[in-house]
Amino acid sequence: MSAVLASLFASGFFSSEAVQIALGVGVIVAIVAAPVGVLTVIRRQSFAGHAFGDIGTAGASASFLVGLTPLWGLLLANLAGGAAMEGAGVERARSRDIATGIVLGAALSLAALFLYLDMTSTSTTGQTVTILFGSIFAIPTSTLPLAGGLGGVVLLVTLIFARPLLLSSVSPEIASAKGLPVRALSLLFLLTLGLAAALAAVTIGTILSTALLIGPAASALRLTKRPLSAVLLSALIGIFAIVVGIVLAYDSYRWPPGDRTWPVSFFVVMLVFAAYLLSGVPDLVRRRRQDSWSAAGGARSGAGQRSTGDDRSTGGQRSGAGQRARGHEPHHRGGAGPLGEMEA
């Protein structure tokens, strides 16, 4: 048993404080991202989820510039970005995407400025790489309780407003007819999405945070259409990707080129991508079965039509023969009449 564990986990994995913090924060983020991600996919606002990652880049780079923890910058920037997107947009999805794109462009310009100032002031690119691609093994201990508290807030808000959010996501017209404040719910959801995106950015970076936020939820919704089942399945997929990604990244220290670990974000995103591809297999198998059944049904229908045609042809031949027999019968009977007259 010890040999098996040694082959799966590198030496010091379970005793490493950095690994323990990474696992704690990663699992929290995966659980928080599940309900928010499912609602995001149902509402067709994946673009907004991607935008929050880039908006968070501006906040995290500004935090580095003034010496604050990047998480605070991510939170403030995403909350401000969510309010701006809802304030500039309207209820229609097309105009909402336009507003998201405008806010995203402004945030990227600020991110470019702050990242430039970070590099020129410190003469290093390490902070930029950390912001964009994450460094889960470098998360400070103080971030764990903060992530847990923020995650609890997101889950509580999602749980309390689950039914109104779901109804406004599926049919805003019906929700408005029932008297629900659709615009207020939209703003609440964007703020919640911003918090979840900030937590995801802490683990795998601002650029790749969308994969952890949207990927497991999209995979789950391909396997089930029930929201609650999709949330649970999304959480399981996210936790699996985080835990296995951390294990692989820690073990990669022994891999070529050696003496360095591969990024956790790479493994997490690739595992999420693999899960999404695999989630499409059941639907592909189901479609092929339906095609084969349709083809078999068409073949049986064609055979039935040919059989019916043969029966009709046979019946026609029999009818023709009967008519010809009946046609000869009067002729013979007519020949008997003159004989009777002659005898008479």
Secondary structure, 3 states (H helix, E strand, C coil): CHHHHHHHCCCCCCCCHHHHHHHHHHHHHHHHHHHHHHHHHHCCCHHHHHHHHHHHHHHHHHHHHHCCCHHHHHHHHHHHHHHHHHHHCCCCHHHHHHHHHHHHHHHHHHHHHHHHHHHHHHCCCHHHHHHHHCCHHHCCCCHHHHHHHHHHHHHHHHHHCHHHHHHHHHCHHHHHHCCCCHHHHHHHHHHHHHHHHHHHHHHHCCCCHHHHHHHHHHHHHHHCCCHHHHHHHHHHHHHHHHHHHHHHHHHHHHCCCCCCCCCHHHHHHHHHHHHHHHHCHHHHHHHHHHHHHHHHHHHHHHHHHHHHHHHHHHHHHHHHHHHHHHHHHHHHHHHHHHHHHHHC
